Amino acid sequence: MDALLSLGERVLNWITGLCLFVMMLLTFFDVGGRYLFGAPIPGAFEITQLLLAVLVFTALPLVTGREQHVSISLIEQTFKGGVKKLQRLIVSLTCMVMLGYLSIVLWRLALRIGSYGDYTAYLQIPLAPFAYVMSLFSGLAAAILLFLAWRYLMTPSHAFNAGLEHGTGEL
């Protein structure tokens, strides 16, 4: 099971990194072509938008699994033991519900976009596959949050006093 999770994480890392690299190259050549030759890359903006969507939603399960979301911890340092456990459990379950709902909404949107046959304006790239990808990765992040909530529930409260660092993904 650990090997499968590790493989999945490596694949998502690779896809996310590839999207970022392609966006960087596309922007470099688009700007270079525009200023040096007066000829930008046709449809570069549309491609960048689609790659950004893929990048964000493939990174979402990675960030969720590692518990590395951006957070503001104004009062979290004061929580210890059972209170900290309860706080993390509530946050995980709340975020799971929100991401699960987002996944459902995106799936319905993908169905509707697919039935309409929506495409990008310039390059005519179908939009439904991107909405499906966004839905699937939102659902995966929700499942990861359910696992984290279960792990928090099963962890003894005293383990939360041992200097747990937020964002390490370790108990």
C-alpha positions as CSV (number, residue, x, y, z in Angstrom):
1,M,0.0,0.0,0.0
2,D,2.8,2.4,0.9
3,A,4.5,1.7,-2.5
4,L,1.2,2.6,-4.3
5,L,0.8,5.8,-2.3
6,S,4.5,6.7,-3.0
7,L,4.0,6.0,-6.7
8,G,0.8,8.2,-6.8
9,E,2.6,11.0,-5.0
10,R,5.5,10.8,-7.5
11,V,3.1,10.9,-10.4
12,L,1.3,13.9,-9.1
13,N,4.6,15.6,-8.3
14,W,5.7,14.9,-11.9
15,I,2.5,16.2,-13.5
16,T,2.5,19.3,-11.3
17,G,6.2,20.0,-12.1
18,L,5.7,19.4,-15.8
19,C,2.8,21.8,-15.9
20,L,4.8,24.5,-14.1
21,F,7.8,23.9,-16.5
22,V,5.6,24.1,-19.6
23,M,4.0,27.3,-18.3
24,M,7.4,28.8,-17.7
25,L,8.6,27.8,-21.2
26,L,5.4,29.0,-22.9
27,T,5.6,32.4,-21.1
28,F,9.3,32.8,-21.9
29,F,8.8,32.1,-25.6
30,D,5.5,34.0,-25.8
31,V,7.1,37.1,-24.3
32,G,10.3,36.7,-26.3
33,G,8.4,36.2,-29.5
34,R,6.2,39.3,-28.8
35,Y,9.1,41.7,-28.0
36,L,11.8,40.3,-30.3
37,F,9.8,39.3,-33.4
38,G,6.4,41.0,-32.9
39,A,4.8,37.5,-33.0
40,P,3.5,36.1,-29.7
41,I,2.5,32.4,-29.5
42,P,-1.1,32.0,-30.7
43,G,-3.4,30.8,-27.8
44,A,-0.6,31.0,-25.2
45,F,-3.1,32.6,-22.7
46,E,-5.6,29.8,-23.1
47,I,-2.9,27.1,-22.7
48,T,-1.6,28.9,-19.6
49,Q,-5.1,29.0,-18.1
50,L,-5.6,25.3,-18.6
51,L,-2.2,24.4,-17.4
52,L,-2.7,26.5,-14.3
53,A,-6.0,24.7,-13.5
54,V,-4.3,21.3,-13.9
55,L,-1.3,22.5,-11.7
56,V,-3.5,23.8,-8.9
57,F,-5.7,20.7,-8.7
58,T,-2.9,18.1,-9.0
59,A,-1.0,19.9,-6.3
60,L,-4.1,20.0,-4.0
61,P,-3.9,16.3,-2.9
62,L,-0.1,16.6,-2.5
63,V,-0.4,19.7,-0.2
64,T,-3.4,18.1,1.6
65,G,-1.6,14.8,2.3
66,R,1.5,16.7,3.6
67,E,-0.7,19.1,5.6
68,Q,1.1,22.0,4.1
69,H,-1.8,24.3,3.4
70,V,-1.2,28.0,4.0
71,S,-2.7,28.7,7.4
72,I,-2.8,31.5,9.9
73,S,-2.2,30.1,13.4
74,L,-3.1,33.0,15.7
75,I,-4.4,30.9,18.5
76,E,-3.3,27.4,17.5
77,Q,-0.1,27.5,19.6
78,T,-2.3,27.7,22.7
79,F,-4.0,24.4,22.0
80,K,-2.6,21.3,23.7
81,G,-3.6,17.7,23.9
82,G,-7.3,16.9,23.4
83,V,-8.2,20.4,22.4
84,K,-5.5,20.4,19.6
85,K,-6.7,17.0,18.5
86,L,-10.3,18.2,18.4
87,Q,-9.3,21.3,16.5
88,R,-7.5,19.3,13.8
89,L,-10.3,16.8,13.6
90,I,-12.9,19.6,13.1
91,V,-10.7,21.4,10.5
92,S,-10.1,18.2,8.6
93,L,-13.7,17.2,8.5
94,T,-14.9,20.7,7.6
95,C,-12.4,20.9,4.7
96,M,-13.3,17.4,3.6
97,V,-17.0,18.4,3.3
98,M,-16.1,21.6,1.4
99,L,-13.7,19.8,-1.0
100,G,-16.2,16.9,-1.4
101,Y,-18.9,19.4,-2.3
102,L,-16.5,21.2,-4.7
103,S,-15.8,17.9,-6.4
104,I,-19.5,17.2,-6.9
105,V,-20.2,20.7,-8.2
106,L,-17.2,20.4,-10.6
107,W,-18.4,17.0,-11.8
108,R,-21.8,18.3,-12.6
109,L,-20.2,21.3,-14.3
110,A,-18.1,18.9,-16.4
111,L,-21.2,17.0,-17.4
112,R,-23.0,20.2,-18.5
113,I,-19.9,21.5,-20.3
114,G,-19.5,18.2,-22.1
115,S,-23.2,18.1,-23.1
116,Y,-22.8,21.7,-24.5
117,G,-19.6,20.9,-26.2
118,D,-17.8,24.0,-24.8
119,Y,-14.3,24.7,-26.1
120,T,-11.8,27.5,-25.5
121,A,-12.4,30.5,-27.7
122,Y,-9.2,30.6,-29.8
123,L,-7.7,27.1,-29.9
124,Q,-11.0,25.2,-29.6
125,I,-9.7,22.9,-26.8
126,P,-12.6,21.0,-25.1
127,L,-13.1,22.2,-21.5
128,A,-15.0,19.2,-20.1
129,P,-11.9,17.0,-19.6
130,F,-10.3,19.8,-17.5
131,A,-13.4,20.1,-15.3
132,Y,-13.4,16.3,-14.8
133,V,-9.7,16.4,-13.7
134,M,-10.4,19.2,-11.3
135,S,-13.4,17.2,-9.9
136,L,-11.3,14.0,-9.4
137,F,-8.4,15.7,-7.7
138,S,-10.8,17.7,-5.4
139,G,-12.4,14.4,-4.5
140,L,-9.0,12.8,-3.9
141,A,-8.1,15.7,-1.6
142,A,-11.4,15.2,0.3
143,A,-10.6,11.5,0.7
144,I,-7.1,12.3,2.1
145,L,-8.7,14.7,4.6
146,L,-11.1,11.9,5.7
147,F,-8.0,9.7,6.3
148,L,-6.3,12.5,8.2
149,A,-9.4,13.0,10.4
150,W,-9.5,9.3,11.1
151,R,-5.8,9.4,12.0
152,Y,-6.4,12.3,14.4
153,L,-9.3,10.4,15.9
154,M,-7.1,7.3,16.5
155,T,-4.1,9.2,17.9
156,P,-3.9,9.5,21.6
157,S,-4.4,13.1,22.9
158,H,-1.1,13.1,24.7
159,A,0.7,12.7,21.4
160,F,-0.5,16.2,20.5
161,N,1.5,17.6,23.5
162,A,4.8,16.3,22.1
163,G,5.6,19.4,20.1
164,L,3.6,18.6,17.0
165,E,4.5,21.0,14.3
166,H,1.6,22.1,12.1
167,G,2.3,21.3,8.5
168,T,4.7,18.4,9.0
169,G,2.2,15.7,8.2
170,E,3.6,13.6,11.1
171,L,2.2,12.7,14.4
